[in-house]
Amino acid sequence: MKLLIIFSFTLFSFNTYSLVGVGSMSPFLGKYTNSTEGDTESVLSIWPYISLHEYFNIRDNIFFIPEVGITLNNSSYGEIDALNGNGDEASSRQMIFGLANFSLMIASGTHFRFGGGVFITKISGQGGAVTRNNGSGTSTHFLPDETVSSYNSTLNLGIETFVAPRVAVKIETYTWNVLSSSSLRFNFALAFNYYL
């Protein structure tokens, strides 16, 4: 107990900077499809998210940056006709994430970020089915009728630079399932961070 109290006082003795982030998460690069033709989703697809950060100045130009965020609900299919038999949206997805990054100030107002994270992906739907091309014909795919969550860890690399006194632009990449060659995936986030 004493150790926890000492750690708490030490943590709050650091110089800290709070910020709010607003950005867009990309789909998995070259992996995610959202059309009846099986085309991959554009990396420019918008999937908005909001996040809260805290910058802890550990030493000189080194910072620790815990971050939590959530994406808005997004359709699992980008088409208007991707509805189940009842006319409900086929399914939707949402991500909740927690990141533990470190930052190294490499120039005035520019930070190189690196660390790890945990992403919880929630897929939900109203049930039913959709028809998709399977190469030589079509096949029926059944849709979820409940919410299912998956948990993944990531390795993160990014850069953040100030464009105004309290506003910074961040681009960060996430590498999913690093130890699995068959399910290795990549995506990225582009965000504006506002320092409070």
C-alpha positions as CSV (number, residue, x, y, z in Angstrom):
1,M,0.0,0.0,0.0
2,K,2.8,2.4,0.9
3,L,4.5,1.7,-2.4
4,L,1.2,2.5,-4.3
5,I,0.9,5.9,-2.5
6,I,4.6,6.7,-3.2
7,F,4.1,5.8,-6.9
8,S,1.0,8.0,-7.1
9,F,2.8,11.0,-5.7
10,T,5.7,10.4,-8.0
11,L,3.4,10.1,-11.0
12,F,1.7,13.4,-10.3
13,S,5.0,15.2,-9.7
14,F,5.9,15.0,-13.4
15,N,5.1,17.9,-15.7
16,T,2.0,16.8,-17.5
17,Y,0.1,18.0,-20.6
18,S,-3.5,16.9,-21.3
19,L,-4.9,16.8,-24.7
20,V,-8.0,15.8,-26.7
21,G,-7.6,14.1,-30.1
22,V,-10.0,13.9,-33.1
23,G,-9.1,11.8,-36.1
24,S,-9.8,9.1,-38.5
25,M,-8.7,5.4,-38.3
26,S,-8.0,3.7,-41.6
27,P,-9.1,0.2,-42.5
28,F,-6.6,-2.6,-42.6
29,L,-4.4,-1.9,-45.5
30,G,-5.2,-4.1,-48.5
31,K,-7.3,-6.5,-46.3
32,Y,-10.7,-5.2,-45.6
33,T,-13.4,-5.4,-48.3
34,N,-16.7,-3.6,-48.4
35,S,-18.2,-4.2,-51.9
36,T,-20.0,-7.0,-53.7
37,E,-17.1,-7.1,-56.1
38,G,-14.6,-7.8,-53.3
39,D,-12.6,-4.6,-53.8
40,T,-10.4,-3.5,-50.9
41,E,-11.6,-0.5,-48.9
42,S,-9.8,2.7,-49.7
43,V,-7.2,3.8,-47.2
44,L,-8.8,7.2,-47.4
45,S,-12.1,5.9,-46.0
46,I,-13.2,8.0,-43.0
47,W,-13.7,6.2,-39.7
48,P,-13.8,9.0,-37.0
49,Y,-12.5,8.6,-33.5
50,I,-12.0,10.7,-30.4
51,S,-9.3,10.2,-27.8
52,L,-7.9,11.5,-24.5
53,H,-4.1,11.6,-23.8
54,E,-1.8,12.7,-21.1
55,Y,1.8,13.7,-21.7
56,F,4.1,12.9,-18.8
57,N,7.5,14.5,-19.1
58,I,9.8,11.7,-17.8
59,R,13.1,13.3,-18.6
60,D,14.4,16.2,-20.8
61,N,12.9,15.3,-24.2
62,I,11.3,11.9,-23.3
63,F,7.6,11.6,-22.6
64,F,5.2,8.8,-21.7
65,I,1.8,9.1,-23.4
66,P,-1.1,7.0,-22.2
67,E,-4.1,7.3,-24.5
68,V,-7.7,6.0,-24.6
69,G,-10.1,6.4,-27.5
70,I,-13.2,5.1,-29.3
71,T,-14.2,5.1,-32.9
72,L,-17.8,6.0,-34.0
73,N,-19.9,3.1,-35.2
74,N,-19.1,2.3,-38.8
75,S,-21.0,0.0,-41.2
76,S,-19.2,-3.2,-41.9
77,Y,-20.3,-2.8,-45.5
78,G,-20.0,0.4,-47.3
79,E,-23.0,-0.1,-49.6
80,I,-26.5,1.1,-49.4
81,D,-27.8,-2.3,-50.5
82,A,-25.9,-4.3,-47.8
83,L,-29.0,-4.9,-45.7
84,N,-30.3,-8.1,-44.2
85,G,-33.7,-9.5,-45.1
86,N,-35.5,-7.2,-42.7
87,G,-33.9,-4.1,-44.2
88,D,-31.6,-3.5,-41.2
89,E,-28.0,-2.5,-41.6
90,A,-26.0,-5.7,-42.3
91,S,-23.6,-5.2,-39.3
92,S,-21.6,-2.4,-37.7
93,R,-18.2,-2.3,-36.1
94,Q,-16.6,-0.1,-33.4
95,M,-13.1,0.0,-31.8
96,I,-12.1,1.0,-28.3
97,F,-8.4,1.3,-27.7
98,G,-5.8,2.0,-25.1
99,L,-2.2,3.0,-26.1
100,A,0.9,3.2,-24.0
101,N,3.4,5.2,-26.1
102,F,6.6,6.9,-25.5
103,S,7.7,10.0,-27.3
104,L,11.1,11.4,-28.1
105,M,11.3,15.1,-29.1
106,I,13.4,15.0,-32.2
107,A,13.0,18.7,-33.1
108,S,11.3,21.7,-31.6
109,G,7.6,20.8,-31.7
110,T,8.1,17.4,-33.4
111,H,7.8,14.1,-31.5
112,F,8.6,10.6,-32.6
113,R,6.2,8.2,-31.0
114,F,6.6,4.5,-30.3
115,G,4.9,1.9,-28.0
116,G,2.2,-0.6,-27.8
117,G,-1.6,-0.8,-27.5
118,V,-4.7,-2.9,-27.0
119,F,-7.7,-2.7,-29.4
120,I,-11.1,-4.1,-28.7
121,T,-13.1,-4.5,-31.9
122,K,-16.9,-4.9,-31.5
123,I,-19.0,-6.3,-34.3
124,S,-22.8,-6.2,-34.0
125,G,-25.8,-6.8,-36.1
126,Q,-29.5,-7.6,-36.4
127,G,-29.0,-11.1,-38.0
128,G,-30.0,-12.1,-41.5
129,A,-27.8,-12.7,-44.5
130,V,-26.1,-11.0,-47.5
131,T,-25.1,-12.4,-50.9
132,R,-21.5,-11.9,-52.0
133,N,-19.5,-12.9,-55.1
134,N,-17.2,-15.9,-54.5
135,G,-15.3,-15.9,-57.8
136,S,-17.4,-18.0,-60.1
137,G,-20.8,-17.2,-58.6
138,T,-22.4,-16.0,-55.4
139,S,-22.7,-17.4,-51.9
140,T,-24.8,-16.4,-48.9
141,H,-23.0,-15.1,-45.7
142,F,-24.9,-15.0,-42.5
143,L,-24.7,-11.9,-40.4
144,P,-24.2,-11.6,-36.6
145,D,-27.3,-11.3,-34.5
146,E,-25.4,-10.3,-31.3
147,T,-22.3,-8.3,-30.4
148,V,-19.0,-10.1,-30.6
149,S,-15.7,-8.6,-29.4
150,S,-12.1,-9.4,-30.3
151,Y,-9.0,-8.3,-28.5
152,N,-5.7,-7.5,-30.3
153,S,-2.4,-6.0,-29.3
154,T,-0.4,-3.7,-31.5
155,L,3.0,-2.2,-32.0
156,N,2.8,1.6,-32.7
157,L,5.0,4.0,-34.6
158,G,4.2,7.6,-35.3
159,I,5.1,11.2,-35.5
160,E,3.4,14.3,-34.2
161,T,4.2,17.9,-35.0
162,F,2.7,21.2,-34.0
163,V,0.9,23.3,-36.6
164,A,-0.3,26.0,-34.1
165,P,0.6,26.9,-30.5
166,R,-1.9,24.3,-29.0
167,V,-2.7,22.1,-32.1
168,A,-0.6,19.2,-33.4
169,V,-1.1,16.8,-36.3
170,K,-0.4,13.2,-35.6
171,I,0.0,10.2,-38.0
172,E,0.5,6.8,-36.3
173,T,0.8,3.3,-37.7
174,Y,-0.4,0.2,-35.9
175,T,1.0,-3.3,-36.6
176,W,-1.5,-6.0,-35.5
177,N,-0.6,-9.6,-34.7
178,V,3.1,-9.1,-35.0
179,L,4.0,-12.8,-34.2
180,S,1.6,-14.3,-36.8
181,S,2.6,-14.1,-40.5
182,S,-0.9,-15.3,-41.6
183,S,-2.9,-12.6,-39.7
184,L,-0.3,-9.7,-39.7
185,R,-2.2,-6.5,-40.5
186,F,-1.5,-2.8,-40.7
187,N,-3.5,0.4,-40.3
188,F,-3.0,4.0,-39.4
189,A,-4.6,7.0,-37.8
190,L,-4.5,10.6,-38.8
191,A,-5.5,13.1,-36.0
192,F,-5.5,16.6,-34.7
193,N,-4.5,16.9,-31.1
194,Y,-5.5,19.9,-29.0
195,Y,-3.5,20.6,-25.9
196,L,-5.5,21.9,-23.0
